[in-house]
Amino acid sequence: MKRNVFIFVFALLISASLMAQDFEVAPARLAFSVEPGESQTRVVTIRNHGNKVETVNLQLNDFITHRDGRRETLSGGSTRHSISNWVNLNPTFVELQPNESKNIQVNLISSTDDHAAKWGILSFVSAV
């Protein structure tokens, strides 16, 4: 008997929107492969290589790619392929001392009734 397994791959592209900052964010891409109703957790590490304290907000954004290859970033939840309702970030705000690093938990809980592929961008935005 043939068994159908539904596996979904979700990618969060990570962007650092920290102008003139010395940050490292790793890994740069997250992929989730889950069946409907399952959850998975990944960890992203942010490291401050600068010599001053930095505060950073994390946010999920959507994006669309135009036919000419240009990517447009949109607010989370604004496209039908948005992953923002499926992902929780912990924490969503970090303060980093010089040479300090912190781990961010990215928790994905997939829906049991939406089988479409999902994606998004995890942005790290310097708080002023």
C-alpha positions as CSV (number, residue, x, y, z in Angstrom):
1,M,0.0,0.0,0.0
2,K,1.4,3.4,-1.0
3,R,1.6,5.9,1.8
4,N,1.3,9.6,1.0
5,V,3.5,11.8,3.2
6,F,3.0,15.5,3.0
7,I,6.3,17.3,3.7
8,F,6.4,21.0,3.6
9,V,9.6,23.1,3.3
10,F,9.5,26.5,4.7
11,A,12.4,28.9,4.4
12,L,13.1,32.1,6.3
13,L,15.6,34.2,4.6
14,I,17.4,36.2,7.2
15,S,18.4,39.8,6.6
16,A,20.3,42.2,8.8
17,S,19.1,45.7,8.4
18,L,21.8,47.2,10.6
19,M,23.5,50.0,8.8
20,A,27.1,50.5,9.8
21,Q,26.8,47.8,12.4
22,D,29.2,44.9,12.9
23,F,26.9,41.9,13.3
24,E,27.0,38.3,12.4
25,V,23.8,36.3,12.0
26,A,24.0,32.5,11.5
27,P,22.7,30.6,9.9
28,A,21.7,32.8,7.0
29,R,18.9,30.5,5.9
30,L,16.5,28.3,7.8
31,A,14.5,25.4,6.3
32,F,11.7,23.5,8.0
33,S,10.4,20.2,6.7
34,V,7.2,19.3,8.6
35,E,4.0,17.4,8.1
36,P,0.7,19.1,8.8
37,G,0.2,19.9,12.5
38,E,3.8,19.3,13.4
39,S,6.2,21.8,14.9
40,Q,9.9,22.3,14.7
41,T,12.4,24.7,16.3
42,R,15.5,26.2,14.8
43,V,18.1,28.5,16.5
44,V,19.6,31.6,15.0
45,T,22.6,33.2,16.6
46,I,23.3,36.9,16.5
47,R,26.7,38.2,17.5
48,N,27.8,41.8,18.1
49,H,31.3,42.3,16.8
50,G,31.1,46.0,17.5
51,N,32.6,47.9,20.4
52,K,29.3,49.4,21.7
53,V,26.0,48.0,23.1
54,E,23.4,47.3,20.4
55,T,19.7,46.7,20.7
56,V,18.0,44.8,18.0
57,N,14.3,44.1,17.1
58,L,13.4,41.0,15.2
59,Q,10.5,41.0,12.8
60,L,9.0,38.7,10.2
61,N,8.4,40.1,6.8
62,D,6.9,38.8,3.6
63,F,8.3,39.3,0.1
64,I,7.4,38.9,-3.5
65,T,9.7,38.5,-6.4
66,H,8.8,40.4,-9.6
67,R,9.3,39.0,-13.1
68,D,12.3,41.2,-13.5
69,G,14.0,39.5,-10.5
70,R,13.5,42.5,-8.1
71,R,12.4,41.5,-4.6
72,E,9.9,43.6,-2.7
73,T,9.7,43.3,1.1
74,L,6.3,43.6,2.6
75,S,4.9,43.6,6.1
76,G,4.3,40.1,7.7
77,G,1.0,38.6,7.0
78,S,0.4,40.5,3.8
79,T,0.7,37.6,1.3
80,R,-1.0,34.2,1.0
81,H,2.3,32.5,1.4
82,S,3.2,34.4,4.6
83,I,4.9,32.3,7.3
84,S,4.3,35.0,9.9
85,N,1.3,33.3,11.4
86,W,3.1,30.0,11.7
87,V,6.3,31.3,13.4
88,N,7.0,32.5,16.9
89,L,10.3,34.2,17.8
90,N,11.8,34.0,21.3
91,P,13.0,36.7,22.1
92,T,11.9,39.3,19.6
93,F,14.2,42.0,21.1
94,V,17.8,41.6,22.2
95,E,20.4,43.8,23.8
96,L,24.0,42.8,22.9
97,Q,27.1,43.9,24.7
98,P,30.3,44.2,22.7
99,N,31.5,40.7,21.6
100,E,28.3,39.1,23.0
101,S,26.1,36.6,21.2
102,K,22.6,35.5,21.8
103,N,20.4,32.7,20.5
104,I,17.0,33.3,19.0
105,Q,14.5,30.4,18.9
106,V,12.5,30.2,15.7
107,N,9.5,28.0,16.4
108,L,7.3,26.9,13.5
109,I,3.9,25.3,14.1
110,S,2.3,24.1,10.8
111,S,-1.3,24.2,10.1
112,T,-3.4,21.1,9.6
113,D,-5.6,22.7,6.9
114,D,-3.2,24.9,4.8
115,H,-0.9,22.8,2.7
116,A,0.6,25.7,0.6
117,A,4.3,26.4,0.8
118,K,5.2,29.3,3.1
119,W,8.2,31.7,3.3
120,G,9.4,34.9,4.7
121,I,12.3,37.1,5.8
122,L,13.5,37.4,9.4
123,S,14.8,40.9,9.8
124,F,17.2,42.2,12.5
125,V,16.6,45.9,12.9
126,S,18.7,48.2,15.0
127,A,16.7,49.9,17.7
128,V,17.5,53.5,18.2
